[in-house]
């Protein structure tokens, strides 16, 4: 009987030290296909909720910090080919993304006719 009580006590105290964290992370995706990939990849033990907003580019994720770390979340997203606010995208994975999911190039001012000064630099 003492062993059962001791086992229950130990299991109960483990739950006290684990905490659920809700966090928002900037993820540089582009479209609904990106949303599906990101959310599916985060369907792992320790993550109870993951939703990426295509307009704001913000991922809301709720996780148990004893089962998964913030670094693992960022690494998982990077391995998909998407950059986060803390980690660059894996170049190999980024190359494999569908064309609509690849980051759009931002042109530098002055490189096109009609842009700012219209002069090419």
C-alpha positions in Angstrom: 0.0 0.0 0.0 2.9 2.4 0.8 4.4 1.7 -2.6 1.2 2.6 -4.4 0.8 5.8 -2.4 4.5 6.7 -3.1 4.1 6.0 -6.8 0.9 8.2 -7.0 2.7 10.9 -5.1 5.7 10.9 -7.4 3.5 11.0 -10.6 1.5 13.9 -9.1 4.6 15.9 -8.3 6.0 15.5 -11.9 2.9 17.4 -13.3 3.6 20.3 -11.0 7.0 21.1 -12.6 5.8 20.9 -16.2 4.1 24.0 -17.5 2.1 24.7 -20.6 3.4 27.7 -22.6 1.5 29.7 -25.2 3.8 31.6 -27.5 3.6 33.5 -30.8 6.4 33.0 -33.4 6.9 34.9 -36.6 7.1 32.3 -39.4 7.9 33.5 -42.9 5.5 31.4 -45.0 3.4 32.6 -47.9 0.1 30.7 -48.4 -2.5 28.2 -47.3 -0.2 25.3 -48.4 2.4 26.7 -46.0 -0.2 26.9 -43.3 -1.1 23.2 -43.7 2.6 22.1 -43.7 3.5 24.2 -40.7 0.5 23.0 -38.6 0.9 19.4 -39.6 4.6 19.4 -38.8 3.9 20.6 -35.3 1.4 17.8 -34.6 3.9 16.2 -32.3 3.9 15.0 -28.6 4.1 18.0 -26.3 2.4 20.4 -28.6 -1.3 20.8 -27.9 -2.1 23.6 -30.3 -0.5 25.2 -33.4 -2.1 27.6 -35.7 -0.4 29.8 -38.3 -2.1 33.0 -39.6 -1.4 33.5 -43.3 -2.0 37.3 -43.1 0.0 38.2 -40.0 2.6 35.4 -40.5 2.3 34.6 -36.8 2.2 31.1 -35.4 0.5 30.6 -32.1 1.7 27.5 -30.4 0.8 25.9 -27.0 3.3 23.3 -25.7 4.5 21.4 -22.6 8.0 22.7 -21.9 9.0 19.3 -20.4 8.1 17.4 -23.6 9.3 19.9 -26.3 11.5 23.0 -26.3 11.1 26.3 -28.0 14.3 25.5 -29.9 12.8 22.3 -31.2 9.8 24.1 -32.5 12.0 26.6 -34.4 14.2 23.8 -35.7 11.1 21.8 -36.9 9.9 24.9 -38.9 13.4 25.6 -40.3 13.6 22.0 -41.4 10.4 22.5 -43.4 12.1 25.4 -45.3 10.6 28.3 -43.5 12.5 31.0 -41.5 11.3 32.0 -38.0 12.1 35.1 -36.0 15.0 33.1 -34.3 16.2 30.7 -37.0 16.9 30.8 -40.7 15.2 28.4 -43.1 17.1 25.3 -44.1 18.3 26.1 -47.6 17.9 22.5 -48.8 14.4 22.3 -47.6 13.5 25.8 -48.9 14.6 24.7 -52.4 12.1 21.8 -52.2 9.1 24.0 -51.4 6.4 24.6 -54.1 7.0 27.8 -56.0 4.1 29.5 -54.2 5.6 28.7 -50.8 9.1 30.1 -51.6 9.9 33.5 -50.1 9.2 36.3 -52.5 12.3 38.4 -53.5 12.2 42.0 -52.4 13.8 44.2 -55.0 16.1 46.9 -53.9 15.1 50.5 -54.4 16.5 52.0 -57.6 17.0 48.7 -59.5 13.9 49.2 -61.6 12.7 52.0 -63.8 10.0 53.9 -61.9 11.3 52.9 -58.5 12.2 55.8 -56.2 14.8 57.7 -58.3 14.4 55.5 -61.4 18.1 55.2 -61.6 19.8 51.8 -61.8 22.5 51.3 -59.2 
